[in-house]
């Protein structure tokens, strides 16, 4: 990784790495970005990565040229770097955003960026929002005949109270802007068991300036959460990289995944294809369903239109979606350049058993669930250590991100100890 003040050295390395070939540019280098960096780098594709956080461990990967530009004025700095790259480095460039704020950044500056860059999302923000915006998803799902939970997008407390009178509890209060909400409340949403509780959480979110929707919470735990990770190319071809379930998450009740496991769900794949095709959606989609045991239906919960945190699972499934996307957007899907690996198959085998694990986070989730009596220690450890497995950060052929992560944990533990001491 290169510090901001050595950006001239960064540009020199980029120019040497690009060597006239199309270039991949990762915006953010967390778990998802790191998965893409490795997927592309292992295929011989030139990659650079721009990060803003101390947890952008992908910046240390041997498969990219990385630069941490810091949190202060990051949008202005990132735009300046991308503008200079466009001017000084010839060839097609593909942007890969690894979280929502970078996807928003691309659309905010699309008039400038579209002159030199392409991205694995719909070209315009309106198309992106048809699926990625929670307030639009139900309408888009209905258009595709894809089931979804009963949902209310309340204009005020009175409308929510009227909806609650007909609702089945519990319900979940979810933010429209998930990253900002999670950063503020340290959780993804609130679960309410009554009208009064739902109204209290609604008022709390409103008081803090957050728009929310309220949705029936389908019964069942994480074992009912099904994920389909796919990409619809400009040609209309759809490539499925991963189909499976979220085994564990943290926080346990409403958190982000710590362990995914592949398993066949052909009905969820069929619904996912219909959702993209019916809404004329081209680009990446990480679609989450919850299977409702009451009626047997897969109900769409959420769609993320950017690189998901578990993108690195492609190294285990054998479907290098990052390479498919790059070749499609760089105009090389039919004939990858000499020396680059072909993208490979377009759907994982039915018996795929790959797992993706964020090891430290999953161990915390395991301990929490064991303490609550939700799983035995033996069962939890068996699922944690089962193979085949792809780790969120560690990789035998790319050690530096793992060492950077350990250094971060050590420094974080020291800071916490000092705080406790004082």
N, C-alpha and C positions, 0 to 999 in steps of 0.2 A: 504494500500500500504506500502511496506517496502523499505527503502532506500538501496542503493547499499552496504553501509558499514555494513549492518546487514544481509548480504547474508547467513550467517550460520543459522540464525533464519529462513530465507526463506526456506532453504533446510530442516530444521527440520519440518516446517509446511507442506511442500510438501509430505514428507515421511508419516506423519500422515494422510494427506488427501488421498493419493493414496491407501493405505491399500490393496495392492495386485491387485487392479483392473486396467484395461487399463486407460491411462491418456491422456487427451486432453491438448495441449499446444498452446495457442494463441500467435502469434507473432504480436504485436501491439494490442492496446486496445482502438482504436477510436470507432466511431459509429458502424462500421461493426463488429469489434472484440467484442464489448460489446454485440451486438445482439447474437453472437455465444456463448459467455460466459453465458449469461442468458438462452439461449435455452438448452444448455447442462447441466448447473447447475440445472435448474428446473427439469430435467429428472433424477437427481441423479448421474450424471457423474462427476468425479473429474476433475477439470480444474485448470491449472496455466496459468498466463499471463505475458509476458515479454514486457515492453514498453520502449520507448526511448524519449518520448516527454511529455511536460506538458499538452498536450491535450489528453493523453491516459487515459481518465476518467474511462474506464473499469477496471483499476487496483484497483479501490476502491470498486468494486462489492463484495457483500457478497458471490457470487457464485464462486469465484476464490481465489487463492493465487497469489498476484501480486507483481511484482518487476520492478521498473524503473531503468534501467541501464545507462540512460543518452545518450547523442548524441556522446560524444567523444569515438572513437574506439569501437563503438557499435557492429560492426560485430565480432571483436575478442572476446569481452565479451560475446556476445550471443552464439557464438560457444562454448566457454569454459563452459558456464552454461549448454548448451544442452548436451555436452560431459559428464559432471559430472552427469547430470540427468540419462543419459543412463547407466552409470556405477553403480550408487547407488540406482536407483529406478527400480525394476523389472517390467516386463509386457510391453505390446504393448503401443506405444505412437503415437498420431496423431497430426501433426502440422497443424494449421489453420492460414495462412498469411492474414492480413486484409488490406494490400495494396501492390502495385507493388514492392516496394523495399524489402519487406520481401519475396515475391515470388522469386525475383532474388537472394536473399540471400540463399534460399533453394537450388536452382539449382547450384549456385556457389560452394556450399559445399555438393552437393548431394552424392559424393563418401564417405564422412564421415557419413553424416546424414542417408543415406539409410540403414546403418547397424543396426540402432535402431529405426528409425522413418519411418512413412508413411505420405502421405499428399493427400488432395482431389484435386489433379491436375495430369496431365499426369506424368508418372514416369520420363521421360526425357525432356530436354529443347526443342529438335527439335519438339516433338509432341505438346508441349505447344504452341510453336510459330505458328503452323499451323492456329490457330484462334486468339490467344492473340496478335500476332505481326501484326500491321496494314499493314506492307508491304507484308504480306502473305495472308491476309484475303480475298482479291478479288479472288485470285486463288482458295482458299479453298471454297469460296461461289459458284464460277462457277462449281466446282466439284460436289457440292450438288444441283445445279440448284436453288440456292437462289439468288434473285435479289440484286444488289448493285449499288450505285451511280457511275457515271463516275469518274474515278480517275487517277491521274498522280503521279508517283513517279519519279520526275525529277533528272537526273544526273547533270544537270547544267541549267543555266538561258535560254540558247538557246532552250533546250528541253521543258522547261516550256512555253516559248513564243510561240512555235509551237503548243503546246497543247491548250493554251489559245485562239488561233485563231479559234479553232473549238468548244470552250466551251460555255456553257450557264452561264451567270453571274446572281447572285453572286456565288463565290466559297469560300471554307473555306481552310485555310492553317493550317494543323494539325501536331503536333509533333509526331515523332516515340516514343520518350521517354516523355510521358505525365507529370509525376510528376516533373521531373527536369525542364521542360519547364514552367509548371505552377508556380513553385517556383520562377523562374527567371523573367518571364514576368507578373506574377499575373493575368494570363488568360489562358484558355485552348487552344486558337488558335486565328487566325486573319480572319476576313471576308473581302473579296476584291470584289469590284464592277466593276473592269476593269483589263485588262492585266497589265497596268502600276502599279496598286495598288498591284496586286498579285506578280509581280516581286519585288516590293519594300519590301514587307513582307518576301518574299523568301530570298532576300539578307540580310535582317536584321537577320533572323533566322540563316542563314549560317555564318554570321559574328560572331555570338555568339556561334557557334559550334553545332547547332541543325540540325539534319536531319528531313526533313518534307515531307509530301505528300500533294497534292492539290486535292480537291474533290468538285464536283458539290454540291452546297447547295440546298437540296430539299426544295421547298416552304412549308411554314407553320410554325407555332410556336411550343411551347412545347407540345401542345395538339396532335400533330402528332407523338410524340416520344413514342414508345411502347417498354416495357421491358419484357423480359422473363428470369426468374431466375430459373435455373435447374441444375441437377446433373446426370451424367451417371455413374452408379455403375460398378464395375468390372464384374458383372454378365451380363451387357448389359442393365439392367433395368434403365429406366429414370424416375426421380422424379422431378416434377415441383412444385416449392414452391410459385412462384408469377407470375402473368400475369397482366399487367396494363400499365398505362401511367404516364409519368412525367408531373405533373400539373404545377409546377413552379421550377425554378432554379435560382441560383445567382452566378455570375453576370447574369442578365436576358437574355442577348443575347447569351452567350456562357459560361455556368457555370456548376456547379454540383447541383444535385437535392436538393430541400428544401421540396418538397411535391410530394409523389407518391400516386396514387389511383388505386386500383384493378378494372379491367373491362375485360370482355371476349374478347379474340382475338385468336380463334382457328387456324386461318391460320398462325399466328406468331408462335404458339406452334408447328404446323406441320413443319414449316420451321426450327425451332430450333432443333427439333429431327433429321431432315434430315442432318443439318449442322454437328452435332456431329457424327452421324452414318456414313455418307459418308467419313468423315475424320478420322474414327477410333479413335475418341477423347473420353477419359475416364476422368471424373473429373467434376469440377464445371464450370459453364459458366453463366455469366451475359451478355445477348445478347440484344443489343439496335437496334431497327429498327426505320425508319421513314416512315410513310405511305404517299406515293406520290399520291396526289389527281388527278394528271394528267393522271395516268394510273391505279390507284387503287392498286398498288403493295406495299408490305412491303419490304423495301430495308435495308439490314443490314448495320449499320453504324460502330459498334464497338463491340468487345467481350472482356470482362474482365474475366480472368481465375483464379481469386482469390476471397476472400470474399468481396462482395460489401458493400458499406456504409449503405445500407438499409436492411442488413441481418436480423435485428431484427423484420422485418415485419412478419416473420414466426410465431410469437406469436399471431398475429391477423388472419392470413390465416388458421391456424390449420394444416399447413404442416411443421412440425419441421425438416427442411432440415438438420440442423446441427446434429440432432440425426441420421437421415438416413445416413449421411456421416460417422459419427463416427462408427456406427454399421457395416457399410460396410467395412471400413478400419481396424477396430479392429477385424474383423472376427466374428461379432456377429449379422449380419443382420437377420439370421434365428432364433436365440435364444438369445435375450438380457439377460445379467446376472440378477440374482434374485434381485429384488428391483428397477430395472431400468424401466422406462416407455418405451413401444413399440413405434416405430417410427411413426405409424399412417398411414393415407392415402398418396397416391403418386401424387395427383393433387388437387388444390383448387376447390371448388364448382363453378359452372357456375355463380351463383349470388353473389360471393364474393365481398364485398364492402369495404374491409379493406383499411385504409390509413396509410401512414408512414410520419411523419412530423418532420423536424428539426426546432423546433418552432422559435427560435431567428432569424435564417437565413431566414425562410419563411416570417416572419414579415417584414424584410428588403426588400425582394423581392416584397412583397405586396405593400409596400409604394412606391417603385420604379415604379411599374406598374401603380398604381393609379396616381402618379404624371405625368406619360407619357400618361395618358388617355387610357391605354390598357385594363383596367378593372375597374369596379366601386368598391368603398370601400365596399358596402354591399355584392356584389358577392364574393369579395376576402375574407372577413371575414367569410362568410358562408362556403366557401370551406376550410378555415383554421381550423375552429372549428367543422366541420362535423365529425360524428362518424360512425362506429367504427374506432378507431385510435390507432396507436402505436407510441410512441415518440422515437426519436433517442437516447435520453439520460435518460430521466426521467422514472421511473417505481414505482408504489405504493409498490411493494414488495422488492424494491432494491433502497433505497433512497440515499445512499452515492455518487454514480456517479453524481446525480443531484446537490447535495450540492457542490461537487468538481467543477462542471461546473460553478455554481453561484460564487464561490470563485474566479475562474479564470477570469470570466467576470468583477468582482469588481476590482481585481488587475490590469487587463488590462486597465480598465477605469481610474484608478488612475494614472497609468504610462502615459497614453495619456494626462491626464490633466496636469501633471507635465511638460511634453514635450511642451505642448502649452504655459504653463506659462513662460517657459524659452525661 
